[in-house]
Amino acid sequence: MVGLIIGSVVSLWLLFGLSTGIILAVIILVGVLFSRDLNRGITTMISEIIFPGLGGKKDLFLENLEKELKRRGLIPRVPLDKQVDLIYRDFFNEVRIYATQEGTSLRFGYRVSATSGAVTLGVILLIPFVIGSVVLFALAILRRNNTQLTLREAGQAAEILSRET
């Protein structure tokens, strides 16, 4: 009796692992499919703010921003492409920082993307989990069905033997 309860709990646990793996795989797949920057990773956040009165001070603003980021341990670089003003990279993130003059105001923004290396590692680590969950779930279902069949046959045999005596 205890074995049946433990088997049911294990089956439910494996079903939970399987469903969790599938849900994670679907979330990653949807994120990759609908990402705007597939060649640079998955965009996770875009933020912008407008600073009134700083329109003519873009270069000074970028210099001060670079100093403040360095002071806080983030060392930005000047990128090769001119679509952004500064760029910061680590293993998990790539941040593209830009500032544009809009009249007398300055628009400061940044786009944070998960790097392709981090996304690739996540997918690679997710694949064995999903495959392992599917295999374990299939083995648990086969074992459960075999146990149920054995119990049913043993019950029928016990019934026959009980009637004969």
C-alpha positions as CSV (number, residue, x, y, z in Angstrom):
1,M,0.0,0.0,0.0
2,V,2.8,2.4,0.9
3,G,4.5,1.5,-2.4
4,L,1.5,2.6,-4.3
5,I,1.4,5.9,-2.5
6,I,5.1,6.5,-3.1
7,G,4.7,5.5,-6.8
8,S,1.8,7.9,-7.2
9,V,3.8,10.7,-5.5
10,V,6.8,10.0,-7.8
11,S,4.6,10.0,-10.8
12,L,3.1,13.3,-9.9
13,W,6.6,14.7,-9.2
14,L,7.8,13.6,-12.6
15,L,4.7,15.0,-14.2
16,F,5.5,18.3,-12.5
17,G,9.1,18.2,-13.8
18,L,7.9,17.4,-17.3
19,S,5.4,20.2,-17.3
20,T,7.8,22.7,-15.8
21,G,10.4,21.8,-18.5
22,I,7.9,22.1,-21.3
23,I,6.7,25.5,-19.9
24,L,10.2,26.8,-19.7
25,A,11.0,25.6,-23.2
26,V,7.9,27.3,-24.6
27,I,8.7,30.6,-22.7
28,I,12.3,30.6,-24.1
29,L,11.0,29.7,-27.6
30,V,8.4,32.5,-27.6
31,G,11.0,35.0,-26.3
32,V,13.5,34.1,-29.0
33,L,10.8,34.2,-31.8
34,F,9.5,37.6,-30.8
35,S,12.8,39.2,-29.9
36,R,13.8,42.2,-31.9
37,D,17.5,41.7,-31.6
38,L,18.1,38.0,-32.3
39,N,21.6,38.5,-33.5
40,R,22.5,40.3,-30.2
41,G,20.4,38.2,-27.8
42,I,17.0,38.7,-26.4
43,T,15.9,42.2,-25.5
44,T,14.7,42.2,-21.9
45,M,14.1,45.8,-21.2
46,I,14.0,49.2,-22.9
47,S,14.0,52.4,-20.8
48,E,14.0,56.1,-21.8
49,I,13.9,59.3,-19.8
50,I,13.8,62.9,-21.0
51,F,15.9,65.6,-19.2
52,P,14.6,69.1,-19.9
53,G,17.2,71.8,-20.5
54,L,20.0,69.4,-21.4
55,G,19.5,69.4,-25.2
56,G,22.8,71.2,-26.0
57,K,24.9,69.2,-23.4
58,K,24.9,65.7,-24.9
59,D,28.7,65.2,-24.9
60,L,29.0,66.6,-21.3
61,F,26.1,64.3,-20.2
62,L,27.7,61.2,-21.9
63,E,31.1,62.0,-20.2
64,N,29.5,62.3,-16.8
65,L,27.4,59.2,-17.4
66,E,30.6,57.2,-18.3
67,K,32.4,58.5,-15.2
68,E,29.4,57.6,-13.0
69,L,29.1,54.1,-14.5
70,K,32.8,53.5,-14.0
71,R,32.6,54.7,-10.4
72,R,29.9,52.1,-9.9
73,G,31.9,49.2,-11.5
74,L,30.3,49.2,-14.9
75,I,32.9,50.0,-17.5
76,P,31.2,51.1,-20.8
77,R,32.9,51.2,-24.1
78,V,32.4,53.3,-27.2
79,P,30.8,51.0,-29.8
80,L,31.9,50.5,-33.4
81,D,28.4,51.2,-34.8
82,K,27.1,54.7,-34.4
83,Q,23.5,53.8,-33.5
84,V,24.4,54.0,-29.8
85,D,26.7,56.1,-27.8
86,L,28.0,53.7,-25.2
87,I,27.8,49.9,-24.7
88,Y,28.4,47.7,-21.7
89,R,28.8,43.9,-21.9
90,D,29.1,41.1,-19.4
91,F,28.4,37.4,-19.8
92,F,24.6,37.8,-19.2
93,N,23.8,41.3,-20.5
94,E,24.5,43.7,-23.3
95,V,23.4,47.3,-22.6
96,R,23.2,49.8,-25.5
97,I,23.1,53.3,-24.2
98,Y,22.1,56.3,-26.3
99,A,21.4,60.0,-25.8
100,T,19.7,62.2,-28.5
101,Q,19.0,65.9,-28.5
102,E,15.3,66.7,-28.9
103,G,14.9,70.5,-29.0
104,T,16.0,71.8,-25.6
105,S,15.7,68.4,-24.0
106,L,17.9,65.4,-24.0
107,R,16.5,61.9,-24.4
108,F,18.6,59.3,-22.5
109,G,17.8,55.6,-23.0
110,Y,19.2,52.2,-22.9
111,R,18.3,48.7,-24.1
112,V,19.2,45.7,-22.1
113,S,19.5,42.4,-23.9
114,A,20.4,38.9,-22.7
115,T,23.6,37.9,-24.6
116,S,23.4,35.1,-27.1
117,G,25.9,33.2,-25.0
118,A,23.7,33.3,-22.0
119,V,20.6,32.3,-24.0
120,T,22.5,29.5,-25.7
121,L,23.7,28.2,-22.3
122,G,20.2,28.4,-20.9
123,V,18.8,26.4,-23.8
124,I,21.6,23.8,-23.6
125,L,21.0,23.3,-19.9
126,L,17.2,23.2,-20.5
127,I,17.3,20.4,-23.1
128,P,18.7,17.6,-20.9
129,F,16.2,18.6,-18.2
130,V,13.3,18.3,-20.6
131,I,14.5,15.1,-22.2
132,G,15.3,13.6,-18.8
133,S,11.9,14.6,-17.5
134,V,10.2,13.0,-20.5
135,V,12.2,9.7,-20.1
136,L,11.6,9.5,-16.4
137,F,7.9,10.3,-16.8
138,A,7.6,7.6,-19.5
139,L,9.4,5.1,-17.3
140,A,7.2,6.0,-14.3
141,I,4.0,5.6,-16.4
142,L,5.2,2.2,-17.7
143,R,6.1,1.0,-14.2
144,R,2.8,2.2,-12.8
145,N,0.8,0.5,-15.6
146,N,2.8,-2.7,-15.0
147,T,2.1,-2.5,-11.2
148,Q,-1.6,-1.9,-11.8
149,L,-1.8,-4.9,-14.2
150,T,0.1,-7.1,-11.8
151,L,-2.2,-6.1,-8.9
152,R,-5.3,-6.7,-11.0
153,E,-4.1,-10.1,-12.1
154,A,-3.1,-11.1,-8.6
155,G,-6.5,-10.0,-7.3
156,Q,-8.3,-12.1,-9.9
157,A,-6.1,-15.1,-9.1
158,A,-6.7,-14.6,-5.4
159,E,-10.4,-14.5,-6.1
160,I,-10.3,-17.7,-8.1
161,L,-8.3,-19.4,-5.4
162,S,-10.6,-18.1,-2.7
163,R,-13.6,-19.5,-4.4
164,E,-12.1,-23.0,-4.8
165,T,-11.5,-23.5,-1.1
